[in-house]
Amino acid sequence: MAIDVLAVHRDKPGTEQAAGNSLASAYSVAILCWLLSAGVYIAAKWVSTEMPPWALCFWRVLIAFGVLLPIVRSHFGDMVALLRARAVELLVIGGVGLAICQGMIFVGLEHADATTAGIIIALIPIITMILARLFLAEPMGSWQVIGSILAFLGIVVIIVKGSPEALLRLDFNPGELWIVAGAFCFSLYTVLLRRAKFDLDRLALLVLLLGAAVLTALPFYLFELASDERSTLNGSGLLALAYVALPGGALMYYLFNRSIEALGAARAGVFLYIQTIFIAVLAYLILGEQLQTYHLEGAALIIAGLLLIVLLKPKAATEPKQA
């Protein structure tokens, strides 16, 4: 259940200061969450020539699952009941959103730079809105359509690196296409999760979905072990894995859950956009990547599209107040 931070201390002495401190703490948690998430892209790109992508994906979700599982032990009864009743749904949703999505992004980072990946990931709310219209019949006004088109054009500019000739030649970086596919998978995961309406504590549900991701990633990982010659046991690979599984995995998931409880899903989700900034800064400082003109042009179109979508929502899209 989301916590109304401002309402918790209402009508008590020092309410304004206490509420302000609580809200500031909640925002800090959200910012730290997306900073840690940005680091995952940097780590994956850093070891992309040494560590296979599905190994990184499999061990990330497995370790995160193992770390978070004891924290939700008080919900084991409800988790088992949900698993018995809706195991297939959990497997599909967790597999798509927390395994297939991540695996595709890690595959993409073998060929694309982390800065580009961060900008493409900013498409997730737009793709989610379109899929919600198709699967959940959620309203989508004319401004949302225009905003979506602008954002799509922004991604095209980035993928063709600002060159119309590359578009005519269909000369695309396959890594960027993999990342777009990963963004689509995460958006699909969001919509399917919204439609499923699982009645379970949020963190406990996340642990079940991580377990589903482990099962989904396992066959990809086993195939990779048989066919990929890169080692996953060198120092760089183990360091990257330690980061993406612990600070960038279990801790990041836990903090995201806390931020949703404190801020609500809508406000917490907005912080996804600062991840793009964190990725660009970290990629410059750690990987030596440079922002190119086409990055800025594409990002400008995406931001313009997002502003149209967020600021000019159709009236019917307003959610009813909770009793």
C-alpha positions in Angstrom: 0.0 0.0 0.0 1.4 3.4 -1.0 2.1 5.7 1.9 0.9 9.3 1.8 4.0 10.8 3.3 2.3 14.2 3.8 -0.7 12.6 5.5 1.1 10.5 8.0 2.0 13.4 10.3 -1.0 15.5 9.7 -2.4 17.4 12.7 0.6 16.7 14.9 3.2 19.2 16.2 6.0 19.8 13.8 4.1 18.2 11.0 5.5 20.3 8.2 9.1 19.7 9.1 8.5 16.0 9.7 6.7 15.6 6.4 9.3 17.5 4.6 12.1 15.3 6.0 10.1 12.2 5.1 9.5 13.4 1.6 13.2 14.3 1.2 14.2 10.9 2.4 11.8 9.2 0.0 13.2 11.3 -2.9 16.7 10.4 -1.9 15.9 6.7 -1.9 14.4 7.0 -5.4 17.5 8.9 -6.7 19.9 6.4 -5.2 17.8 3.5 -6.7 18.2 4.9 -10.3 21.9 5.8 -9.7 22.5 2.1 -8.8 20.4 1.0 -11.8 22.5 3.3 -14.1 25.6 1.6 -12.8 24.3 -1.8 -14.2 24.6 -0.5 -17.7 28.1 0.7 -17.1 29.2 -2.6 -15.6 27.6 -4.6 -18.4 29.3 -2.5 -21.1 32.6 -2.6 -19.2 32.8 -6.4 -19.4 30.8 -6.9 -22.6 33.9 -8.2 -24.4 34.7 -10.7 -21.6 31.5 -11.8 -20.0 28.6 -13.3 -22.0 25.3 -11.4 -21.5 23.1 -14.3 -20.4 25.6 -15.3 -17.7 25.4 -11.8 -16.3 21.6 -11.8 -16.5 21.2 -15.3 -14.9 23.5 -14.7 -12.0 22.1 -11.2 -11.4 18.5 -12.4 -10.9 19.6 -15.6 -9.1 21.7 -13.7 -6.5 19.1 -10.9 -6.1 16.4 -13.6 -5.5 18.6 -15.3 -2.9 19.3 -12.1 -1.1 15.7 -10.8 -1.0 14.0 -14.1 -0.2 14.7 -14.1 3.6 13.4 -10.5 3.8 9.9 -11.6 2.8 9.8 -14.8 4.9 6.7 -13.5 6.7 4.8 -13.7 3.4 5.8 -17.2 2.5 2.3 -18.6 3.0 0.7 -16.0 0.7 3.5 -16.5 -1.8 3.0 -20.3 -2.0 -0.7 -19.8 -2.4 -0.3 -17.4 -5.3 2.3 -19.6 -6.9 -0.1 -22.6 -6.8 -2.9 -20.6 -8.2 -1.2 -18.6 -10.9 2.2 -20.1 -11.6 2.1 -19.8 -15.4 1.2 -16.0 -15.2 4.1 -15.4 -12.8 6.5 -17.3 -15.0 5.5 -15.4 -18.2 5.4 -12.0 -16.6 8.6 -12.4 -14.5 10.4 -14.1 -17.4 9.6 -11.3 -19.9 10.3 -8.4 -17.6 13.2 -9.5 -15.5 15.0 -12.0 -17.7 14.3 -11.5 -21.4 14.3 -7.8 -21.1 17.7 -7.7 -19.2 19.2 -10.3 -21.5 18.3 -8.3 -24.6 19.8 -5.1 -23.1 23.0 -6.9 -22.1 23.2 -8.4 -25.6 22.7 -4.9 -27.1 25.5 -3.5 -24.9 27.9 -5.7 -26.7 27.5 -3.5 -29.8 26.0 -0.2 -28.6 27.4 2.3 -26.2 25.9 2.8 -22.7 24.9 6.4 -23.4 22.7 5.4 -26.4 21.2 2.6 -24.3 20.3 5.0 -21.5 18.5 7.3 -24.0 16.6 4.5 -25.6 15.5 3.2 -22.2 13.7 6.5 -21.7 11.2 5.2 -24.2 9.8 2.7 -21.7 6.9 5.0 -20.4 5.9 5.8 -24.0 5.9 2.2 -25.1 4.0 1.3 -21.9 1.3 3.9 -22.7 0.8 2.5 -26.2 0.6 -1.1 -25.0 -1.8 0.0 -22.2 -4.0 1.5 -24.8 -3.9 -1.8 -26.8 -4.2 -4.3 -24.0 -6.0 -2.4 -21.2 -8.1 0.1 -23.3 -6.6 3.0 -21.4 -7.3 6.4 -23.0 -4.8 8.0 -25.3 -5.5 11.5 -26.6 -4.3 13.2 -29.7 -1.4 14.9 -27.9 -0.2 11.5 -26.6 -0.2 10.2 -30.2 1.8 13.2 -31.4 4.2 12.8 -28.4 4.7 9.2 -29.2 5.5 10.0 -32.8 8.1 12.6 -31.7 9.7 10.2 -29.3 9.8 7.5 -32.0 11.5 9.9 -34.4 14.0 10.6 -31.6 14.9 7.0 -31.4 15.3 6.8 -35.2 17.7 9.8 -35.2 19.8 8.0 -32.6 19.8 4.6 -34.3 20.8 6.1 -37.7 23.2 8.4 -35.9 21.6 11.5 -37.5 22.3 10.2 -41.1 19.2 9.8 -43.4 21.5 7.9 -45.7 21.9 5.2 -43.1 18.1 4.9 -42.9 17.8 4.4 -46.6 20.6 1.8 -46.6 19.0 0.1 -43.5 22.4 0.4 -41.9 21.6 0.0 -38.3 23.6 -1.0 -35.2 22.1 -4.3 -34.1 22.9 -3.6 -30.5 20.6 -0.6 -30.5 17.8 -2.7 -32.0 18.3 -5.3 -29.2 18.0 -2.5 -26.6 14.8 -1.2 -28.2 13.5 -4.8 -28.0 14.5 -4.9 -24.3 12.6 -1.6 -23.7 9.5 -3.1 -25.4 9.8 -6.2 -23.2 9.9 -4.2 -20.0 6.9 -2.1 -21.1 5.0 -5.3 -21.9 6.0 -6.6 -18.4 4.6 -3.4 -16.8 1.3 -3.7 -18.7 0.9 -7.4 -18.0 1.7 -6.9 -14.3 -0.9 -4.1 -14.2 -3.5 -6.3 -15.8 -2.7 -9.3 -13.5 -3.5 -7.4 -10.3 -1.7 -10.0 -8.1 -2.9 -9.7 -4.5 0.4 -9.9 -2.7 2.8 -7.7 -0.8 4.9 -5.8 -3.5 8.3 -7.0 -2.4 7.2 -10.6 -1.9 5.7 -10.4 -5.5 9.0 -9.1 -6.8 10.8 -12.1 -5.2 8.4 -14.5 -7.0 9.0 -12.7 -10.3 12.7 -12.9 -9.8 12.4 -16.6 -9.3 10.5 -16.8 -12.6 13.3 -14.8 -14.2 15.9 -17.3 -12.9 14.0 -20.2 -14.5 13.6 -18.2 -17.8 17.2 -17.2 -18.0 18.6 -20.6 -17.2 18.2 -22.2 -20.7 19.7 -19.2 -22.4 22.6 -19.4 -19.9 23.2 -23.1 -20.5 23.1 -22.6 -24.2 25.6 -19.8 -23.8 27.9 -22.0 -21.7 28.0 -24.5 -24.5 28.6 -22.1 -27.3 30.4 -19.0 -26.0 34.1 -19.1 -25.5 34.3 -16.0 -23.2 35.1 -16.7 -19.6 32.9 -15.6 -16.8 35.4 -16.3 -14.0 38.0 -13.5 -14.6 38.4 -10.7 -12.2 36.6 -8.1 -14.2 33.6 -10.4 -14.8 33.3 -11.3 -11.1 33.5 -7.6 -10.1 30.9 -6.6 -12.6 28.7 -9.5 -11.5 29.1 -8.5 -7.8 27.9 -5.0 -8.6 24.9 -5.9 -10.9 23.7 -8.6 -8.5 24.1 -6.8 -5.1 24.1 -2.9 -5.3 22.6 -2.9 -8.8 20.3 -5.9 -8.2 19.0 -6.8 -4.8 19.6 -3.4 -3.2 18.3 -1.5 -6.2 15.1 -3.6 -6.3 14.6 -3.1 -2.6 15.0 0.7 -2.8 12.7 0.9 -5.8 10.1 -0.9 -3.7 10.6 1.5 -0.8 10.3 4.5 -3.1 7.0 3.3 -4.5 5.7 2.8 -0.9 6.7 6.3 0.0 5.9 8.2 -3.2 3.4 6.1 -5.0 4.0 4.3 -8.3 3.4 7.4 -10.5 5.8 9.7 -8.8 8.4 7.0 -8.2 8.3 6.1 -11.9 9.1 9.6 -13.0 12.6 9.1 -11.6 13.3 6.7 -14.4 14.3 9.7 -16.5 17.2 10.7 -14.3 18.7 7.3 -15.0 19.5 8.5 -18.5 21.4 11.4 -17.1 23.3 9.1 -14.6 24.2 6.7 -17.4 25.5 9.5 -19.7 27.7 11.0 -16.8 29.0 7.6 -15.6 29.7 6.5 -19.2 31.7 9.6 -19.7 33.7 9.3 -16.5 34.2 5.5 -16.5 34.0 4.4 -20.1 35.2 7.5 -21.8 32.1 7.8 -24.0 31.2 11.1 -25.5 27.8 12.7 -26.2 27.4 13.1 -29.9 25.2 15.6 -31.8 22.7 12.9 -32.7 22.4 11.9 -29.1 21.3 15.4 -28.2 19.0 15.7 -31.3 17.3 12.4 -30.5 17.0 13.1 -26.8 15.4 16.5 -27.6 12.7 14.8 -29.6 12.1 12.2 -26.9 11.9 14.9 -24.2 9.5 16.9 -26.3 7.3 13.8 -26.8 7.4 13.0 -23.1 6.4 16.6 -22.2 3.4 16.4 -24.5 2.4 13.0 -23.0 2.8 14.0 -19.4 1.5 17.6 -19.5 -1.4 17.2 -21.8 -3.0 14.0 -20.6 -6.6 13.3 -21.8 -9.1 14.0 -19.0 -10.4 10.4 -19.1 -7.0 9.2 -18.1 -7.2 10.8 -14.6 -7.4 8.0 -12.1 -10.2 8.1 -9.6 -9.4 9.0 -6.0 -9.0 6.2 -3.6 -11.6 6.0 -0.8 
